[in-house]
């Protein structure tokens, strides 16, 4: 009776081994697989390995520490930074551009503006800002108009030299932004000495903004 039971048990074991062997996955013969295609495991939850097993055959289910994790994708290279437009500011004495109390460009003034347009060569122009200023002699209203006319005269000349009109912005500040401060005193009496002292206030500031090509 005992021999018969042992024989049946042995046959059952051999049958199970055969069915497991038949279920092995062809592409990975480092493990034993059951009839469902799952890795066969012991009662302790350990995966059954064959004698052909090598670390290169490791699967995540059984040996996660041996499975090579895919490398994260490399970040795309950062786009090249666009160069910021550079600004070049030129302050010209208004008396060098115009006769005193006038808004018509002198020949000397045109020559100085030619120097400005010469700097535009090889530059991708963004904008030119021309701001006119006056001294404090005269009324606020008169000086405001004079500063605007002088800025517009500068723009007209630059446009005549080939600068696009929409690239030139003009503004008049009148006598609002003097640079002489209290240097010339507070007298309003027009005199040759006062006119000469206030000369730095009579100016046109030209700012060229663009990028070198």
C-alpha positions as CSV (number, residue, x, y, z in Angstrom):
1,X,0.0,0.0,0.0
2,X,2.8,2.5,0.9
3,X,4.7,1.6,-2.2
4,X,1.6,2.4,-4.3
5,X,1.2,5.7,-2.6
6,X,4.9,6.6,-3.2
7,X,4.6,5.6,-6.8
8,X,1.6,7.8,-7.4
9,X,3.3,10.8,-5.7
10,X,6.4,10.3,-7.7
11,X,4.5,10.2,-10.9
12,X,2.6,13.3,-10.0
13,X,5.8,15.1,-9.2
14,X,7.3,14.1,-12.5
15,X,4.2,15.1,-14.3
16,X,4.3,18.6,-12.7
17,X,7.9,18.9,-13.6
18,X,7.2,18.0,-17.2
19,X,4.3,20.4,-17.5
20,X,6.5,23.2,-16.0
21,X,9.4,22.4,-18.3
22,X,7.0,22.5,-21.3
23,X,5.8,25.9,-20.2
24,X,9.2,27.6,-20.2
25,X,9.4,30.8,-22.1
26,X,11.8,30.2,-25.1
27,X,13.4,33.6,-24.9
28,X,14.3,33.3,-21.2
29,X,15.3,29.8,-20.1
30,X,16.8,31.1,-16.9
31,X,13.5,30.6,-15.0
32,X,10.8,28.0,-14.8
33,X,7.3,29.1,-16.0
34,X,4.0,27.4,-15.2
35,X,1.3,26.6,-17.7
36,X,-0.1,30.1,-17.4
37,X,3.2,31.6,-18.5
38,X,3.9,33.0,-15.1
39,X,7.2,32.4,-13.3
40,X,7.0,29.4,-11.1
41,X,7.6,30.2,-7.4
42,X,8.4,28.2,-4.3
43,X,6.2,28.2,-1.2
44,X,8.3,31.1,0.1
45,X,7.6,33.2,-3.0
46,X,11.0,32.7,-4.5
47,X,11.3,32.3,-8.3
48,X,12.6,29.0,-9.5
49,X,15.7,29.4,-11.6
50,X,17.3,27.0,-14.0
51,X,21.0,26.0,-14.1
52,X,21.3,28.3,-17.2
53,X,20.3,31.4,-15.3
54,X,22.6,34.4,-15.4
55,X,22.1,38.0,-14.1
56,X,21.6,39.1,-17.7
57,X,18.4,37.0,-17.7
58,X,16.9,38.7,-14.6
59,X,13.3,39.8,-14.7
60,X,11.9,42.6,-12.6
61,X,9.4,40.3,-10.9
62,X,12.1,38.1,-9.4
63,X,15.3,40.1,-9.3
64,X,14.3,43.8,-9.6
65,X,17.7,45.0,-8.3
66,X,19.4,43.3,-11.3
67,X,17.2,44.7,-13.9
68,X,18.8,47.7,-15.6
69,X,16.5,50.6,-15.4
70,X,16.0,52.6,-18.6
71,X,18.0,55.8,-18.6
72,X,15.8,58.9,-18.5
73,X,15.7,60.8,-21.8
74,X,18.3,63.5,-22.1
75,X,16.9,67.0,-21.9
76,X,16.8,68.8,-25.2
77,X,19.6,71.3,-25.5
78,X,18.5,74.8,-24.5
79,X,17.9,77.1,-27.4
80,X,20.7,79.6,-28.1
81,X,20.0,82.8,-26.2
82,X,18.9,85.6,-28.4
83,X,21.3,88.5,-28.0
84,X,19.7,91.5,-26.3
85,X,19.6,94.7,-28.3
86,X,22.5,96.9,-27.4
87,X,21.8,100.7,-26.9
88,X,24.2,103.4,-27.9
89,X,23.3,106.9,-26.6
90,X,24.7,110.0,-28.2
91,X,24.1,113.5,-26.7
92,X,24.6,116.3,-29.2
93,X,24.7,120.0,-28.3
94,X,21.6,121.6,-29.9
95,X,23.7,124.6,-30.8
96,X,25.9,122.2,-32.8
97,X,22.8,121.1,-34.8
98,X,20.8,124.3,-35.0
99,X,21.3,128.0,-34.8
100,X,20.3,129.5,-31.4
101,X,16.5,129.5,-31.0
102,X,16.0,127.7,-34.4
103,X,14.9,124.2,-35.5
104,X,16.5,124.1,-38.9
105,X,19.6,121.8,-39.1
106,X,22.9,123.5,-39.8
107,X,25.4,121.9,-42.1
108,X,27.6,121.1,-39.1
109,X,24.5,119.4,-37.5
110,X,24.0,117.3,-40.6
111,X,27.6,116.2,-40.4
112,X,27.1,115.0,-36.9
113,X,24.0,113.1,-37.8
114,X,25.9,111.5,-40.6
115,X,28.2,110.1,-37.9
116,X,25.2,108.6,-36.2
117,X,23.9,107.0,-39.4
118,X,27.4,105.6,-40.0
119,X,27.0,103.6,-36.8
120,X,23.9,101.9,-38.2
121,X,26.0,99.9,-40.7
122,X,26.3,96.3,-39.8
123,X,23.5,96.7,-37.2
124,X,20.0,95.3,-37.1
125,X,18.2,98.4,-36.1
126,X,15.4,98.2,-33.5
127,X,14.6,101.9,-32.9
128,X,16.1,105.3,-32.8
129,X,14.9,107.6,-30.0
130,X,15.5,111.4,-30.5
131,X,14.6,113.6,-27.6
132,X,14.9,117.4,-27.8
133,X,15.7,119.6,-24.8
134,X,15.9,123.4,-24.3
135,X,17.2,125.8,-21.7
136,X,14.9,127.6,-19.3
137,X,14.9,130.9,-21.3
138,X,11.4,131.6,-22.7
139,X,8.0,130.2,-21.8
140,X,7.3,126.6,-21.0
141,X,4.9,126.3,-24.0
142,X,7.4,127.8,-26.4
143,X,10.3,125.7,-25.2
144,X,8.1,122.5,-25.5
145,X,7.3,123.2,-29.1
146,X,10.9,124.1,-29.9
147,X,12.2,120.8,-28.4
148,X,9.6,118.9,-30.4
149,X,10.5,120.6,-33.7
150,X,14.2,119.9,-33.2
151,X,13.5,116.2,-32.6
152,X,11.3,116.1,-35.7
153,X,14.0,117.8,-37.7
154,X,16.5,115.1,-36.6
155,X,14.0,112.4,-37.6
156,X,13.4,113.9,-41.0
157,X,17.1,114.0,-41.7
158,X,17.6,110.4,-40.6
159,X,14.7,109.2,-42.7
160,X,16.2,111.1,-45.7
161,X,19.3,108.9,-45.1
162,X,17.4,105.7,-45.5
163,X,16.2,105.0,-42.0
164,X,12.6,103.7,-41.9
165,X,10.2,106.3,-40.5
166,X,8.6,103.8,-38.1
167,X,12.0,103.1,-36.6
168,X,12.5,106.7,-35.4
169,X,10.6,107.9,-32.2
170,X,10.7,111.6,-31.3
171,X,9.9,113.4,-28.1
172,X,10.3,116.9,-26.8
173,X,11.0,117.5,-23.1
174,X,11.2,121.3,-23.3
175,X,13.0,122.8,-20.3
176,X,11.9,120.0,-17.9
177,X,15.2,118.2,-17.7
178,X,18.1,120.6,-17.4
179,X,21.6,119.3,-16.7
180,X,23.1,122.6,-15.4
181,X,21.2,122.5,-12.1
182,X,21.9,125.7,-10.1
183,X,25.2,126.3,-11.9
184,X,23.9,129.3,-13.8
185,X,22.0,131.0,-11.0
186,X,18.2,131.6,-11.0
187,X,18.1,134.9,-12.9
188,X,15.8,134.9,-15.9
189,X,17.4,138.0,-17.5
190,X,18.7,137.0,-20.9
191,X,22.4,137.8,-21.3
192,X,25.3,136.4,-23.4
193,X,26.9,135.0,-20.2
194,X,23.6,133.2,-19.2
195,X,23.1,131.9,-22.7
196,X,26.6,130.4,-22.7
197,X,26.1,129.0,-19.2
198,X,22.8,127.3,-20.1
199,X,24.3,125.8,-23.3
200,X,24.5,122.1,-22.0
201,X,20.7,122.2,-21.4
202,X,20.1,122.9,-25.1
203,X,20.7,119.4,-26.4
204,X,19.3,116.5,-28.5
205,X,19.8,113.0,-27.1
206,X,19.8,110.3,-29.7
207,X,19.6,106.7,-28.6
208,X,20.2,103.9,-31.1
209,X,19.0,100.5,-30.1
210,X,19.8,97.4,-32.2
211,X,21.9,94.2,-32.5
212,X,25.2,93.7,-34.3
213,X,24.8,91.4,-37.2
